[in-house]
């Protein structure tokens, strides 16, 4: 019965005028866990221990700003009328593709300035990125966003979901499909896959390209279930379009680097060559 519904508070902590939301806490936890994993692996791959810490200090703020800017641009009809809401990032409204674009640009510039291989760092970072994405989707869960179409409670119960997820999917008098959970699970599986690919010793850059392919396939189909997508056309969601482009980019880059002999080093090689 609806009277028995117990929903989670999206506020983590209130300190006087300061309010800390679970959304930010969860995203920060995912980023820190990913940083820890990447740092440990970078040391094994012969890089200085501070490499990823130095990178993240720059990349995370840029990624957050890029993710917010991406979202605001595609929701400009609303934000042009409500400019004061642009800074309210704690209420949600960041686009992961925007964040990835910002982070990758920073990563590329960072590696050039440090004399490092971009592909080597990207391979090391890929499992951490997809794990952070898997964790970050639970921030959407706490905000009751990134969900799918309306469903019945029995539909959710038939998925054998715990009660706290079912109750949190009760929004404004209706139950909704937990697409945040679908993507979180898909990304966790991707994390395992990418860790396994480390042992295969692919050519440098191919773990990162595998990440782009894996994430984009899942995102394309899951995005089609969501009701809050940024739309490119009446029928095509922006995230789906970007996913298609990323898959094409990853596959063509993989083929090009192999066919032209640019992919010389392997993942487990510690020298900083291409």
N, C-alpha and C positions, 0 to 999 in steps of 0.2 A: 504494500500500500504506500501511496505517496507520503503519508504522514510519517512513515518509518525511514524516509530518506535522510541520510546524514552526509552532508557535503563538507568537503575540506575547505579550510580558510586559506585564501590565496595570500594572506599576509603572514610572513615568517616571523617578523619582529617589529615592534614599534618602540622607538626610543624618543620620546617627546615628539617634536615635529618631524622626526625622521621615520619613514616607513620602509621596511625592507620586505620585498615580495619574494615568494618562493620561486617565481619565474627567474629572477636574477640569480638567486642562490643556486638553483639547479643548473643553469647555464654555466655559472662560474665553476661549479664542481666538475662538470663535464670537461671544461677547458683545462682545469688543473690536473685532473686525472690523465687527460690526453698528453699534457706537457710532461708529466712524470714518466709515462710510457715512452714517449719520443726521446726524452733525455737519456733514459737507460739504453735504448737501442742506439742512439747516436754515439755514445761512448763505445759500445761494442763495435761500431762501424768506424772507429778511429777518429771521431770528431771531438773537439774540445767540449767539456761538460757544459759550458755556459752557452753553447751555440743556440740551442732552442729557447733558452730563457731570454737571450738577447733578441731573438727573432720575435717571440711572442709579445714582449713588452711593446713592440711597435705594431705588430700585426693585429692583435686583438682590438685595440681602440679603432684602428682603421677599418677592420672588418665590421665592427658594430656600427660605425658611422655609414659604411657603404651599404650594409644590410638595411639600415633604416632609410637611407636615401633612396635605395631601390624601391622599397615599399611605398614611400611617400610619393615618389614620381608616378607610380601606377595607381595611386589613390589621390591624385592631385585635385580631382573634382571636389573631394571632401576637404582636404587639407588647405586648399586655397581659400576656403570659406572659414576654416578653423585653424589658422596658423599657430595658435597657442598650443595645439595638440601635437605638433610636430615633435616636440621634445619629450613627450610622454611615452618614452620607450618602455617604461616599466609596465605599461598596460598591454604590452605585446605589440605586434606589428613590425616585425623584422623579417626580411626575406633572405633565406640561407644562400640563395644564388648570388645575391648582392654581396653578402659577407665573404663568400668564396672568391669572388672576383677581386675584392679588396685585399684579401689575405694573400692570394697568389701573386698579385702585382707587387706587394711588399716583399714576399718571399723571393721573387725573381730579382728585384733590385738588391735585396740583402745578400744574396749569393754572389752577385756580380761584384759588390763592394768588398766581400770577404774572400773572393777568389775561390769559391766553393762551387760544386756541381749542383745546379738547381734540381736535376733529376734525382740525385742522391738524397737531398733533403726532402724532396717531395715523396719519394718512396718510404722514407723513414716516418714521415708525418702522416701518410695516408691512413693507417689503422687508427691512429689517434683522432684524426678528423672525423671518421665515420662513427667512432665510439662516442665522441662528444656530441655528434648529431643525434645518436640514439638516446643519450641521456637528456639532451636539450628538449626533445619532444615531450618530456614529462613536465617541462615548464609550460608548454601549451596545454597540457592536461590540467594543471592547476589553474590556468586562466580560462579553462573551458572554451578553448578555441582549437582551430585546425581539426575540426570534426567533419563527419560526413552528413549524409541526409538523415532525415527523421526515421526512426525505427521504433519498434515496440520494446518493452522491457523483456518480454519473453525472447526476442531475437538476441538481446545481449546475454541473457541467461543461458541460452543455447550455445553461446560461444565459450561457456564455462569460465566467465570472467569473475574475478573476486568482486564482492559487493561494493567495495569502495570505488572501483572503476565504474560500475553500473550507476551508482548514485551520482557520481560526478558528471556522468553523461546526461543527467537530467537537467536541462537548461530551459528556462522560461516555459515550464509546463510540458516539455516534450523530451523524449529520449533521442539521442543521436548516435550515429555510427562512430566508433572510436578510431578514426583513421590515424590519429597520432600514434596509437598503439601499433597499428600495422606497420607504420614506417619505422618505429623504434625497433620492433622485432626484426624487420628486414635489415636495418643497419647493424644490429647486433650480429646477425648471421654474416653480414659482410665483414665485420671486424674479425670474426673467426676465419673466414676465407682469406682475408689479406694476411693475417698472421701465418696461415698455412703456406701461402705463396712465398713467404720469406725463405722457407726451406727448399723451395723448388729452384731457387737461385736464377730467376729470370734476368733478362737484360735490364740494365739500370733504366728506370723510368716506367717500367711495365707494371709494377705494383701500383703506382699512382694512376696509371691509365686504367688498370683493372678497377680501381676505386671509382673512377669517373663512370665507367660502364655499369658497374654493379649498382651504384647509388642511383644513376639516372634511369635505369630500367625500372627499379622499384618506385622511384618518385613519379615516373610517367603514369603508371597504372594507379597508384594510390591517389595521386592528384586528381584523377578523373572521378574519384568518389567524394571529393571534398566540395563543400558548398560556399567556402570563403575565398576561393582562388582569385588571384589577379588575372584578369582575362586579357588575352591578346586580340582575339576575335570573339564572335558570338559563341563559337563552339570549341575554340582552342585556348587552353589555359597557358599563361606565360611560362609557368614552370614546366609544362609539357614540351613547349617549343624549345626552351633552353636545354631540357633533357635530351631531346633529339639531336640538337647541335653538339652537345657534349659527347654523346655516343659516336657521332660521325667524326668529331675531332679526335677522340681517343683511338678509334679503330684505324683511321687514316694515318695518324701520327705513329702508331705502333708499326704499321706496315711500312711507312716511309723510312723510319729510322732503321728498321731491319734490312730493307731492300737496298738502301744507300750505304749501309755499313757504318752508320753513325752510332748505333748501339753496340759499342765495343765492350765496355765494362759490364760486369755482372753485379747483382745486388750485393753479394757477399764479398766483393772486392773492396778493400779499404782505401785504395788510392783514390785521389780526387780527380779522376779523368771523367770524360763524358759517359 
